[in-house]
């Protein structure tokens, strides 16, 4: 198609095989999540349906509904995004409704045969009731994960991701629990993870929690779990923590789809960087001097860290 439809906060470009969503930047009224996402290319096969509904204050809303499992951002969000922050909604002035109907129909015609109207969605026109139709979930992510940010500050530390294989949590003196300080700063191999839990910082007790592949017992509370970082007022905002969670989730699913063979005699890829180990030993020494770990705990943990080299 190649046409462009400009709305409030975003522009849709209609390519022959995909919908390209470009978000407005530099406008203080644009949701920060949109500014962080910048642009998203959504293949037609990643969409379940396209609807048109009345919006607020003299607007209409085109909504491209993604298939379940197609977009790591929406999978990580797990339904927690506010309507105004849904990147698949294009808000238009009501006087452009006829044009919006045209593009809705054009885009619908390009969707795969197994796409259907998303359950509960209704079009503005009375002739289309939007009856629920079963939509086959995507076999894997069809939309690329956001490019960033891959580091952000949390209430109890800082989370960072190398974009491929490792997630790291570094604890802060002021916010981290004693359990996390005793465990020391954490580095997780993506290969050892099965998922990510993201609870929006706009909800009480928000957090980002890594799910280990071994399925072992975990502390009930995220603030006690070294595999999680917790959000607080002003920490881990949606536009930083959600793209981060989506990027990690996409990397985990990517590893699931690519078998890894480790040849005999090849050093374990999970070996830690010497600088990172030295930094963790330094933190451990600080805890020891502060009386938060015993002599025995200090010696045992130090030996464990040195064995990783």
SERO-4910 file (N, C-alpha, C, O; in steps of 0.05 Angstrom, whole numbers):
BEGIN
 pado doro    nc1    nc2    nc3   cac1   cac2   cac3    cc1    cc2    cc3    oc1    oc2    oc3
  Unk    A     17    -24      0      0      0      0     17     25      0     14     43    -17
  Unk    A     36     27     19     54     50     19     43     76     29     58     96     30
  Unk    A     18     77     37      5    101     46     13    107     75     23     89     90
  Unk    A      9    132     83     15    140    111     -9    153    123    -22    170    110
  Unk    A    -16    145    147    -38    157    162    -28    168    188    -19    154    205
  Unk    A    -29    195    191    -19    208    215    -41    212    235    -62    223    229
  Unk    A    -36    204    259    -55    208    281    -42    224    303    -21    237    300
  Unk    A    -55    224    326    -44    238    350    -24    220    363    -30    198    372
  Unk    A      1    229    365     23    215    378     36    194    360     58    184    368
  Unk    A     24    186    338     37    165    322     28    167    293      9    181    286
  Unk    A     43    154    275     37    152    247     39    123    238     57    109    246
  Unk    A     19    115    222     19     88    211     27     89    182     16    105    166
  Unk    A     47     72    175     54     70    147     47     42    138     54     22    151
  Unk    A     33     39    115     23     14    106     41      3     84     40     11     61
  Unk    A     58    -17     92     75    -30     73     61    -55     62     40    -63     72
  Unk    A     73    -67     42     60    -90     29     58   -114     47     40   -131     44
  Unk    A     77   -117     67     77   -140     84     76   -133    114     77   -151    131
  Unk    A     74   -107    120     75   -100    149     63    -72    153     60    -56    135
  Unk    A     56    -68    178     47    -42    188     70    -30    203     79    -42    223
  Unk    A     79     -7    195    101      7    209     90     29    226     77     48    215
  Unk    A     94     28    252     84     48    271    107     66    280    126     56    292
  Unk    A    105     91    274    126    110    283    113    129    303     92    141    298
  Unk    A    127    132    325    116    148    347    128    176    348    152    180    342
  Unk    A    111    195    354    120    223    356    139    227    380    135    214    401
  Unk    A    159    243    376    178    248    397    180    279    401    175    294    383
  Unk    A    188    286    425    193    314    431    168    329    440    170    353    446
  Unk    A    145    316    440    120    329    449    116    320    478    114    296    484
  Unk    A    113    339    496    110    331    524     84    316    530     82    303    551
  Unk    A     65    318    512     40    303    515     41    274    505     23    259    510
  Unk    A     62    268    491     65    240    481     73    222    503     92    228    518
  Unk    A     60    199    507     68    181    528     98    174    526    107    169    504
  Unk    A    111    173    548    140    168    548    147    141    536    168    137    524
  Unk    A    128    122    539    133     95    528    135     97    497    152     84    485
  Unk    A    118    113    485    119    116    456    146    128    447    158    119    427
  Unk    A    155    148    461    181    161    455    203    141    457    222    142    441
  Unk    A    202    123    477    223    103    481    222     82    458    243     72    450
  Unk    A    198     75    449    196     55    428    205     65    401    216     50    385
  Unk    A    200     90    395    208    103    370    193     92    346    178    106    333
  Unk    A    198     67    339    186     55    315    182     25    319    199     12    331
  Unk    A    161     14    308    156    -14    309    146    -24    282    128    -12    270
  Unk    A    158    -45    273    149    -57    247    134    -83    254    145   -101    266
  Unk    A    108    -83    247     90   -105    254     82   -120    229     65   -110    214
  Unk    A     93   -144    225     84   -160    201     54   -165    203     43   -168    224
  Unk    A     42   -167    180     13   -172    180      6   -198    194    -15   -200    207
  Unk    A     23   -218    193     17   -243    206     18   -241    236      9   -259    250
  Unk    A     28   -219    247     28   -215    276      2   -203    286     -2   -200    310
  Unk    A    -16   -196    268    -41   -183    276    -65   -202    275    -67   -220    258
  Unk    A    -82   -199    295   -107   -215    296   -130   -201    283   -147   -214    270
  Unk    A   -131   -174    286   -154   -159    274   -147   -129    275   -127   -121    286
  Unk    A   -164   -114    262   -163    -85    263   -191    -74    268   -209    -82    254
  Unk    A   -194    -57    288   -220    -47    295   -220    -17    294   -199     -4    295
  Unk    A   -244     -5    292   -248     24    293   -270     30    313   -292     20    310
  Unk    A   -264     46    333   -283     52    354   -283     82    360   -264     95    354
  Unk    A   -305     92    372   -305    120    381   -284    124    403   -280    107    420
  Unk    A   -271    147    402   -252    154    423   -263    176    441   -287    181    441
  Unk    A   -246    188    456   -254    209    475   -251    236    461   -234    241    445
  Unk    A   -268    255    469   -266    283    461   -263    286    431   -244    298    421
  Unk    A   -283    276    416   -283    280    387   -262    266    372   -250    277    353
  Unk    A   -256    241    379   -236    225    365   -247    198    358   -267    189    369
  Unk    A   -233    184    340   -238    156    334   -212    141    338   -191    154    336
  Unk    A   -213    115    343   -189    100    348   -187     76    330   -204     58    330
  Unk    A   -166     75    314   -159     51    299   -142     34    317   -123     43    329
  Unk    A   -149      8    320   -134     -9    337   -126    -34    322   -142    -50    314
  Unk    A   -100    -37    319    -89    -62    307    -84    -81    330    -66    -76    346
  Unk    A    -99   -102    331    -98   -121    354    -77   -143    348    -81   -158    330
  Unk    A    -56   -145    364    -35   -165    359    -45   -193    367    -61   -196    385
  Unk    A    -35   -213    353    -41   -241    361    -27   -247    387     -6   -237    392
  Unk    A    -39   -264    403    -26   -273    428      2   -285    421      4   -302    403
  Unk    A     22   -277    436     48   -289    433     65   -277    410     87   -287    404
  Unk    A     54   -256    396     68   -246    373     88   -223    380    108   -220    366
  Unk    A     83   -209    401     99   -185    408    109   -188    437     94   -189    455
  Unk    A    136   -188    440    147   -191    467    139   -168    486    137   -172    510
  Unk    A    135   -144    474    128   -121    491    100   -126    504     97   -122    528
  Unk    A     81   -135    488     54   -139    498     53   -164    516     37   -165    535
  Unk    A     70   -184    510     71   -208    527     81   -200    555     71   -209    575
  Unk    A    102   -184    556    114   -175    581     94   -158    596     92   -160    621
  Unk    A     79   -141    582     60   -123    595     37   -138    607     26   -129    628
  Unk    A     29   -160    596      9   -178    607    -17   -163    614    -28   -167    635
  Unk    A    -25   -145    596    -50   -131    601    -49   -108    621    -70    -97    628
  Unk    A    -26   -100    629    -24    -79    650    -21    -50    639    -22    -31    654
  Unk    A    -18    -48    612    -15    -21    601    -41     -6    602    -63    -17    597
  Unk    A    -40     20    608    -63     37    606    -71     40    577    -54     38    559
  Unk    A    -96     44    572   -106     47    544    -90     68    529    -84     63    505
  Unk    A    -85     90    541    -71    112    527    -42    105    520    -30    118    503
  Unk    A    -31     84    532     -4     76    527     -2     51    509     19     40    506
  Unk    A    -25     42    499    -25     19    481    -13     27    454    -24     44    440
  Unk    A     11     17    446     24     25    422      9     17    396     17     26    374
  Unk    A    -11      1    399    -26     -9    375    -51      8    370    -66      2    352
  Unk    A    -55     29    385    -78     47    381    -70     72    366    -50     85    374
  Unk    A    -84     80    346    -79    104    331   -104    122    335   -126    116    325
  Unk    A   -100    144    349   -122    163    355   -123    184    333   -103    197    326
  Unk    A   -147    188    322   -151    207    299   -175    225    306   -193    218    320
  Unk    A   -175    250    295   -198    267    297   -223    254    285   -220    239    265
  Unk    A   -246    258    297   -270    245    288   -277    251    259   -290    235    246
  Unk    A   -269    274    249   -276    281    221   -259    265    201   -263    268    177
  Unk    A   -241    248    211   -226    230    193   -236    201    195   -222    182    187
  Unk    A   -260    198    205   -271    171    209   -274    156    183   -267    132    182
  Unk    A   -283    169    162   -286    155    136   -260    145    126   -258    123    115
  Unk    A   -239    162    128   -212    154    120   -202    130    137   -190    112    127
  Unk    A   -208    132    163   -200    110    181   -214     84    173   -201     63    175
  Unk    A   -239     86    166   -254     62    157   -240     49    132   -238     25    130
  Unk    A   -232     66    114   -219     56     90   -194     41     97   -189     18     87
  Unk    A   -177     52    114   -152     39    121   -156     14    138   -141     -5    136
  Unk    A   -177     15    155   -184     -9    170   -190    -32    151   -180    -54    154
  Unk    A   -207    -27    131   -215    -48    113   -191    -58     96   -188    -81     91
  Unk    A   -175    -39     87   -151    -46     71   -132    -64     87   -122    -83     76
  Unk    A   -128    -57    112   -109    -72    128   -121    -99    135   -107   -119    136
  Unk    A   -147   -100    141   -160   -126    146   -157   -145    123   -153   -169    127
  Unk    A   -158   -135     99   -156   -152     76   -129   -165     73   -126   -185     58
  Unk    A   -109   -154     86    -82   -164     84    -74   -183    107    -53   -195    107
  Unk    A    -92   -186    126    -86   -204    149    -88   -233    141   -102   -240    122
  Unk    A    -73   -250    155    -73   -279    148   -101   -291    152   -118   -280    166
  Unk    A   -106   -314    139   -132   -326    139   -141   -334    167   -165   -335    172
  Unk    A   -123   -341    185   -131   -350    212   -135   -326    231   -139   -331    255
  Unk    A   -133   -301    221   -138   -278    239   -168   -276    242   -184   -283    225
  Unk    A   -177   -264    265   -205   -260    270   -209   -236    287   -189   -224    297
  Unk    A   -234   -228    292   -239   -206    309   -232   -213    338   -241   -234    348
  Unk    A   -216   -197    351   -207   -203    378   -231   -204    396   -250   -188    393
  Unk    A   -231   -222    415   -254   -225    433   -261   -200    448   -243   -187    460
  Unk    A   -286   -191    447   -294   -168    461   -292   -142    445   -302   -122    454
  Unk    A   -278   -142    422   -275   -118    407   -300   -112    390   -312   -131    380
  Unk    A   -307    -87    387   -331    -80    372   -324    -56    354   -311    -37    363
  Unk    A   -332    -57    329   -329    -35    311   -350    -13    316   -371    -19    328
  Unk    A   -344     11    307   -363     32    310   -388     29    292   -410     38    299
  Unk    A   -384     16    269   -407     13    252   -425    -10    261   -416    -31    270
  Unk    A   -451     -5    260   -470    -25    271   -471    -50    255   -480    -71    265
  Unk    A   -460    -50    231   -461    -73    214   -441    -94    221   -442   -116    210
  Unk    A   -422    -88    238   -401   -107    246   -401   -109    276   -390    -91    290
  Unk    A   -412   -130    287   -414   -132    316   -389   -141    329   -387   -141    354
  Unk    A   -368   -149    314   -343   -158    326   -346   -183    342   -335   -186    363
  Unk    A   -361   -203    331   -365   -228    345   -338   -241    350   -320   -239    334
  Unk    A   -335   -254    373   -310   -267    380   -303   -290    361   -320   -306    354
  Unk    A   -279   -290    351   -269   -311    334   -243   -321    345   -226   -305    353
  Unk    A   -240   -347    345   -215   -359    356   -191   -350    339   -192   -351    315
  Unk    A   -170   -341    353   -146   -332    339   -123   -350    347   -118   -354    371
  Unk    A   -110   -362    328    -88   -380    334    -64   -364    344    -55   -345    331
  Unk    A    -54   -370    368    -30   -356    379     -7   -359    360     -4   -380    347
  Unk    A     11   -340    360     35   -341    343     53   -363    355     55   -367    379
  Unk    A     68   -376    337     86   -397    345    111   -386    359    124   -399    375
  Unk    A    117   -361    353    140   -347    365    137   -317    361    118   -309    347
  Unk    A    155   -302    372    153   -273    369    157   -265    340    176   -274    327
  Unk    A    138   -249    330    139   -239    302    147   -210    300    154   -200    279
  Unk    A    145   -196    323    153   -168    325    179   -166    340    181   -179    361
  Unk    A    197   -151    331    223   -148    344    220   -135    371    203   -117    375
  Unk    A    236   -143    390    236   -130    417    246   -101    414    262    -95    396
  Unk    A    237    -84    432    247    -56    432    278    -56    435    290    -73    448
  Unk    A    290    -36    423    320    -34    423    330    -25    450    354    -29    456
  Unk    A    314    -13    467    324     -3    492    303     11    508    280     12    498
  Unk    A    309     22    531    335     22    544    342     -6    556    324    -20    564
  Unk    A    367    -12    558    376    -38    569    389    -34    596    404    -52    605
  Unk    A    384    -12    609    393     -7    636    375     13    649    367     33    636
  Unk    A    367      9    674    351     28    688    355     25    718    362      4    728
  Unk    A    349     47    732    352     48    761    327     39    774    305     46    766
  Unk    A    330     22    795    307     13    810    309     23    839    330     35    846
  Unk    A    289     17    855    290     26    883    313     13    898    326     25    915
  Unk    A    319    -13    892    339    -27    907    365    -33    892    381    -48    901
  Unk    A    368    -20    868    393    -25    853    391    -15    825    377      4    819
  Unk    A    406    -28    808    405    -22    779    404    -48    763    419    -67    769
  Unk    A    387    -49    743    385    -72    725    398    -66    699    395    -44    688
  Unk    A    413    -84    687    425    -80    661    424   -107    646    424   -128    657
  Unk    A    424   -104    619    422   -127    601    441   -122    578    440   -100    566
  Unk    A    457   -142    571    476   -138    549    463   -140    521    477   -139    501
  Unk    A    437   -145    521    423   -147    496    422   -175    484    410   -179    463
  Unk    A    437   -193    496    439   -220    485    439   -243    505    422   -260    503
  Unk    A    457   -242    524    462   -266    539    461   -263    570    458   -283    584
  Unk    A    465   -239    580    466   -236    609    450   -212    620    449   -191    608
  Unk    A    437   -217    643    423   -197    658    437   -193    684    445   -213    697
  Unk    A    442   -169    692    456   -163    717    440   -145    735    427   -126    726
  Unk    A    440   -151    761    428   -134    782    451   -125    801    465   -142    811
  Unk    A    453    -99    805    472    -88    824    457    -73    846    442    -55    840
  Unk    A    462    -82    870    446    -71    892    455    -44    902    479    -38    901
  Unk    A    437    -28    913    443     -3    925    443     -5    955    428    -21    966
  Unk    A    460     11    968    461     10    997    435     18   1010    427      7   1030
  Unk    A    422     37    998    399     49   1011    373     33   1007    355     34   1025
  Unk    A    370     18    986    345      5    981    344    -25    983    323    -37    988
  Unk    A    367    -39    978    367    -68    977    363    -80   1005    373    -70   1025
  Unk    A    348   -102   1006    344   -117   1031    370   -131   1039    388   -135   1023
  Unk    A    372   -139   1065    395   -152   1075    399   -179   1060    422   -189   1057
  Unk    A    376   -192   1052    378   -217   1038    393   -214   1011    409   -230   1003
  Unk    A    387   -192    998    400   -187    972    429   -180    976    446   -188    960
  Unk    A    435   -165    997    463   -158   1002    479   -182   1009    502   -185   1000
  Unk    A    468   -200   1024    482   -225   1030    487   -242   1006    508   -254   1003
  Unk    A    468   -242    987    471   -257    963    492   -244    944    504   -258    928
  Unk    A    495   -218    947    514   -204    930    501   -196    903    479   -205    897
  Unk    A    515   -179    888    505   -172    861    502   -197    844    516   -216    847
  Unk    A    482   -196    826    475   -220    812    479   -217    782    473   -195    770
  Unk    A    488   -238    769    489   -239    740    476   -265    731    483   -287    741
  Unk    A    457   -263    713    441   -287    704    446   -292    674    444   -273    658
  Unk    A    452   -317    667    454   -324    640    425   -328    629    409   -341    641
  Unk    A    420   -317    605    394   -320    593    387   -350    590    364   -357    591
  Unk    A    407   -366    585    402   -395    581    390   -408    606    378   -429    604
  Unk    A    394   -396    629    385   -407    654    357   -397    662    347   -403    684
  Unk    A    345   -380    645    319   -368    652    297   -379    634    302   -386    611
  Unk    A    273   -380    645    250   -389    629    230   -367    624    211   -371    608
  Unk    A    233   -344    637    213   -323    633    219   -299    650    239   -298    665
  Unk    A    202   -278    647    204   -253    661    177   -245    672    157   -247    657
  Unk    A    175   -237    697    151   -227    708    154   -196    712    173   -187    725
  Unk    A    136   -181    700    137   -152    702    111   -142    715     89   -147    704
  Unk    A    113   -129    737     90   -117    749     94    -87    748    113    -76    758
  Unk    A     76    -73    735     79    -45    728     86    -28    753     74    -32    774
  Unk    A    105     -9    750    111      9    772     88     28    778     88     42    799
  Unk    A     68     29    761     44     45    767     25     31    785      4     42    793
  Unk    A     31      6    791     15    -10    810     31    -14    836     56    -15    835
  Unk    A     18    -15    858     31    -18    884     49    -43    884     41    -64    874
  Unk    A     73    -40    894     92    -62    896    101    -73    868    102    -97    865
  Unk    A    106    -55    850    116    -64    824    143    -76    825    159    -69    843
  Unk    A    149    -93    806    176   -106    806    181   -118    778    163   -121    762
  Unk    A    206   -126    774    214   -142    751    228   -166    763    248   -164    778
  Unk    A    219   -190    756    229   -215    768    236   -235    746    220   -240    728
  Unk    A    260   -246    748    269   -266    729    260   -294    739    262   -300    763
  Unk    A    251   -310    721    242   -337    728    263   -357    720    268   -361    696
  Unk    A    275   -371    740    296   -390    733    285   -415    719    262   -423    724
  Unk    A    300   -426    702    292   -450    686    289   -474    704    272   -492    698
  Unk    A    304   -476    726    303   -500    742    278   -502    759    272   -523    770
  Unk    A    263   -480    761    237   -481    776    240   -486    805    221   -495    818
  Unk    A    263   -479    817    267   -483    845    251   -464    862    239   -445    852
  Unk    A    252   -469    889    238   -452    907    249   -423    907    273   -419    904
  Unk    A    231   -404    909    238   -376    909    225   -362    933    204   -370    942
  Unk    A    238   -341    943    225   -325    965    198   -315    955    194   -308    931
  Unk    A    179   -314    973    152   -305    965    151   -275    957    136   -268    939
  Unk    A    167   -259    970    167   -230    965    190   -222    947    213   -230    952
  Unk    A    185   -207    926    206   -199    908    229   -183    921    252   -185    912
  Unk    A    223   -168    942    244   -153    955    264   -171    970    285   -161    979
  Unk    A    257   -196    973    275   -215    986    289   -233    966    306   -249    973
  Unk    A    281   -231    940    290   -249    919    313   -236    903    308   -216    890
  Unk    A    337   -248    904    360   -236    889    355   -238    858    371   -226    843
  Unk    A    335   -252    849    329   -253    821    308   -232    813    296   -235    791
  Unk    A    304   -212    829    284   -191    823    295   -164    832    312   -161    849
  Unk    A    284   -143    819    288   -116    828    261   -104    833    242   -110    818
  Unk    A    258    -87    853    232    -76    860    232    -46    852    252    -32    853
  Unk    A    208    -37    845    204     -9    837    193      6    861    181     -6    879
  Unk    A    196     31    860    185     49    881    178     75    867    181     78    843
  Unk    A    169     94    882    160    120    871    184    132    856    205    138    867
  Unk    A    180    136    830    201    149    814    222    129    803    240    138    788
  Unk    A    220    104    809    239     84    800    226     64    781    203     57    784
  Unk    A    242     55    762    232     34    743    208     42    728    189     26    726
  Unk    A    206     67    717    182     75    703    176     57    679    193     42    670
  Unk    A    151     57    671    142     39    650    159     41    624    166     21    613
  Unk    A    165     66    616    180     69    591    209     59    592    221     56    571
  Unk    A    219     53    616    245     42    618    244     12    625    258     -4    612
  Unk    A    227      4    644    227    -23    653    213    -43    635    220    -66    633
  Unk    A    192    -33    621    177    -52    603    193    -59    578    194    -83    572
  Unk    A    205    -40    563    222    -48    541    245    -66    549    252    -84    535
  Unk    A    256    -61    573    277    -78    584    266   -107    588    279   -126    579
  Unk    A    243   -109    601    231   -136    605    225   -150    579    229   -174    577
  Unk    A    216   -135    559    209   -147    533    235   -157    519    234   -178    507
  Unk    A    256   -142    521    281   -150    508    292   -175    521    302   -193    507
  Unk    A    291   -177    547    300   -201    561    283   -225    554    293   -247    548
  Unk    A    257   -221    553    238   -243    546    243   -253    518    243   -277    513
  Unk    A    248   -234    499    254   -242    472    280   -258    470    281   -278    455
  Unk    A    300   -250    486    325   -265    486    321   -293    497    333   -313    487
  Unk    A    305   -296    518    299   -322    530    285   -340    510    293   -363    506
  Unk    A    265   -329    497    250   -346    477    268   -353    453    265   -374    442
  Unk    A    286   -335    446    304   -340    425    322   -363    431    328   -380    414
  Unk    A    332   -364    456    349   -386    465    334   -412    465    345   -434    459
  Unk    A    308   -411    472    291   -435    472    289   -447    445    287   -472    442
  Unk    A    290   -430    424    285   -440    397    311   -449    383    310   -461    361
  Unk    A    334   -443    395    360   -451    383    375   -469    401    386   -460    422
  Unk    A    376   -496    396    390   -515    412    420   -507    414    432   -498    394
  Unk    A    431   -510    437    459   -503    441    475   -528    448    469   -541    468
  Unk    A    496   -534    432    513   -556    438    540   -546    449    552   -529    436
  Unk    A    548   -555    472    573   -547    484    593   -569    480    591   -591    490
  Unk    A    614   -563    464    634   -582    458    651   -588    483    656   -570    500
  Unk    A    661   -613    485    678   -620    507    703   -603    506    715   -599    485
  Unk    A    711   -594    530    736   -579    531    732   -549    526    751   -534    530
  Unk    A    708   -540    518    704   -512    513    696   -499    540    679   -509    554
  Unk    A    708   -477    547    702   -464    573    672   -457    575    660   -449    555
  Unk    A    661   -460    598    633   -454    603    627   -425    597    641   -407    607
  Unk    A    606   -420    581    600   -392    573    590   -376    597    590   -351    596
  Unk    A    582   -390    618    572   -376    641    594   -366    660    588   -353    680
  Unk    A    619   -372    653    640   -362    670    638   -331    672    632   -318    653
  Unk    A    644   -321    695    641   -292    700    666   -277    691    688   -287    691
  Unk    A    661   -252    684    682   -234    677    699   -229    703    687   -223    724
  Unk    A    725   -229    701    742   -225    725    736   -199    739    735   -198    764
  Unk    A    731   -178    724    724   -152    736    698   -153    751    696   -141    773
  Unk    A    679   -167    740    653   -169    754    656   -185    780    643   -178    800
  Unk    A    672   -207    779    676   -223    803    690   -206    825    683   -207    848
  Unk    A    711   -191    817    725   -174    836    706   -153    849    709   -148    872
  Unk    A    688   -142    833    668   -123    843    650   -136    864    643   -124    884
  Unk    A    642   -161    858    624   -175    877    639   -181    903    627   -180    925
  Unk    A    664   -189    901    680   -194    925    683   -169    941    683   -170    966
  Unk    A    687   -146    928    689   -121    942    663   -115    958    664   -107    981
  Unk    A    640   -119    945    615   -115    958    612   -134    982    603   -126   1004
  Unk    A    621   -159    978    620   -178   1000    636   -169   1023    628   -172   1046
  Unk    A    660   -158   1018    677   -147   1039    663   -125   1054    666   -123   1079
  Unk    A    649   -108   1039    634    -86   1052    613    -97   1071    610    -87   1093
  Unk    A    599   -117   1062    579   -130   1079    591   -142   1104    580   -140   1126
  Unk    A    614   -155   1100    628   -167   1123    637   -147   1143    633   -151   1167
  Unk    A    648   -125   1134    657   -104   1152    633    -91   1166    635    -81   1189
  Unk    A    610    -90   1153    586    -78   1165    572    -97   1184    553    -90   1197
  Unk    A    582   -122   1186    570   -141   1204    546   -155   1193    531   -168   1208
  Unk    A    541   -152   1167    517   -164   1155    521   -193   1147    501   -208   1143
  Unk    A    546   -202   1145    552   -230   1140    573   -239   1160    590   -223   1168
  Unk    A    572   -264   1168    591   -275   1187    618   -281   1173    620   -281   1149
  Unk    A    638   -287   1190    664   -295   1179    662   -320   1161    674   -321   1140
  Unk    A    645   -339   1171    642   -364   1156    628   -359   1129    636   -369   1108
  Unk    A    607   -342   1130    592   -335   1105    610   -321   1086    609   -325   1061
  Unk    A    627   -302   1096    645   -287   1079    665   -306   1065    670   -304   1041
  Unk    A    677   -324   1080    697   -342   1069    685   -361   1048    697   -365   1027
  Unk    A    661   -371   1055    648   -390   1036    640   -376   1010    644   -387    989
  Unk    A    628   -352   1012    619   -338    988    643   -329    972    642   -330    947
  Unk    A    664   -320    985    688   -311    970    700   -335    954    708   -332    931
  Unk    A    701   -358    967    712   -382    953    694   -389    930    704   -397    909
  Unk    A    668   -386    933    650   -392    911    654   -373    888    653   -382    864
  Unk    A    658   -348    893    662   -328    872    689   -333    858    690   -331    833
  Unk    A    710   -339    873    735   -344    861    735   -369    843    749   -371    823
  Unk    A    718   -388    850    716   -413    834    703   -408    807    706   -424    789
  Unk    A    689   -385    804    677   -378    779    697   -369    758    691   -368    734
  Unk    A    721   -361    767    741   -351    748    753   -374    732    771   -369    715
***
